[in-house]
Amino acid sequence: MRSCRRTKTPSFAVEAKENQGGSPTSTSSYSRISDRCTRRSMKNISRRSETICFCRVACRSFQIHKLDPRTKEERMESKDDEIFAENGKTEIPKDGSVFGFDSLHRLLQSSLSPQLFQEVSRLLLGLNCGRALDTIAIPEPAKSLSSKHDFDLQAFSFCAEKESLREPRIVRVGVIQNSIALPTTAPLLDQKRGIFQKLTPIIEAAGSSGVNILCLQEAWMMPFAFCTREKKWCEFSEPVDGESTQFLQDFARKYNMVIISPILERDEKHGQVIWNTAVIIGNHGNIIGKHRKNHIPRVGDFNESTYYMEGNTGHPVFETAFGKIAVNICYGRHHPLNWLAFGLNGAEIVFNPSATVGELSEPMWPIEARNAAIANSYFVCSINRVGTEIFPNPFTSGDGKPQHADFGHFYGSSYISSPDSSCTPSLSRHKDGLLISDMDLNLCRQLKDKWGFRMTARYEIYADLLARYLKPDFEPQVISDPLLNKKTF
Ligand SMILES: NC(=O)NCCC(=O)O
């Protein structure tokens, strides 16, 4: 078991700050306030003190502080010309970044004074055991893999209170987000092998950092071609013990690591039926079991029901060497009962491997998994793929949009939520990444004891409602105001 120590100035944090140009604030930084910014901020604020305060925050948001790597002096670049076009409208960067930053968190870190950033982070990410999450020092081999192969690498640690009768149960979890390796026009086998090759250094980084449980993104071994409705993409499907599983089994054995591998599954024993499945590979390289996605999207270009069936594996929890885990695949995150069922079966960590795009779901992304972690007293690891995948033939989805050849931007932003409502910052919005987190699983029971959600849940009244609701003669319990349809004057 790892010990859960609080380090004062983790070297990784300092480095990350330098990389992001997060230099300390000086008052002179505020003096370069652009006319445009001043006009904009003054428009709606009348009181002088408020105006100054607002200007400072707003204008710093559009100025980028960078440390010159040679002189270590602060350079400041104004970004507002890049952000606002002539007509005053924002231009969304095509690369998927947040105006040149990997994430909103990093934009804020670079733009706010350290004190403001600390308070903003507290409000956005919450506190774990009353404190901001610690970063953990990442081993050198992983750091050099991340610089060589240009993937985002972040690591945090969730603590629990010390208990008198139980030892801490700290596990190290890793999640990987990635873009595809080759264009969707390349031969299918090359595409799949290209992804294997791309993922190898990221998985190596996880293994060499001592990750105990690693999860990849939904259908990681193929482009997310389900928008097209073309049947040729079915060729990517594999049996549970197929090539992709074998590829990962080697890493599981090498690093004594449980690996969750979400694939497109072909069930050769049942008439070639296709499923969206997570294979759970044990830390000895054995296959512990599988879970098939329960809820299939019927939204936008997510035409997934053309390809695979609604899962028939229930809500299994897999008892592994490192804890009880479950997998709620992508669209299942919109279904609170799906989350609940994994919790009722005793999950301590639920992984949510996903593939979703900005226009559709980005405002929901930071909320749903975090809410599930709180409501069910378990950890949730949310993973989303990255990049824009362009397909050879344009398609439509009956929603009035002109034909197009891509889903839109998969916005990455993988993150981890804790039952105490705190969460990590998210990985990059546009780059591959590995997010590592230590978590003391004792926190799950501690939160159950604190909030008593299980004890106050009143499942019987909901079981009764659901049983009635499922009957064809169900009548909703609505009590109408008797005066509704009467004239009262
Ligand atoms: N892969 C998948 O189920 N996507 C649906 C879109 C969403 O849930 O955001």
The ligand as an SDF file (V2000), in Angstrom:
LIG
                    3D

  9  8  0  0  0  0  0  0  0  0999 V2000
  -20.3400    7.1130  -27.6510 N   0  0  0  0  0  0  0  0  0  0  0  0
  -21.4750    7.5910  -27.2090 C   0  0  0  0  0  0  0  0  0  0  0  0
  -22.2910    6.8790  -26.6490 O   0  0  0  0  0  0  0  0  0  0  0  0
  -21.6930    8.9100  -27.4390 N   0  0  0  0  0  0  0  0  0  0  0  0
  -22.9420    9.5420  -27.2320 C   0  0  0  0  0  0  0  0  0  0  0  0
  -22.8070   10.9860  -27.0160 C   0  0  0  0  0  0  0  0  0  0  0  0
  -22.7500   11.3550  -25.5900 C   0  0  0  0  0  0  0  0  0  0  0  0
  -23.2320   10.6220  -24.7360 O   0  0  0  0  0  0  0  0  0  0  0  0
  -22.2240   12.4280  -25.2970 O   0  0  0  0  0  0  0  0  0  0  0  0
  1  2  1  0
  2  3  2  0
  2  4  1  0
  4  5  1  0
  5  6  1  0
  6  7  1  0
  7  8  2  0
  7  9  1  0
M  END
$$$$
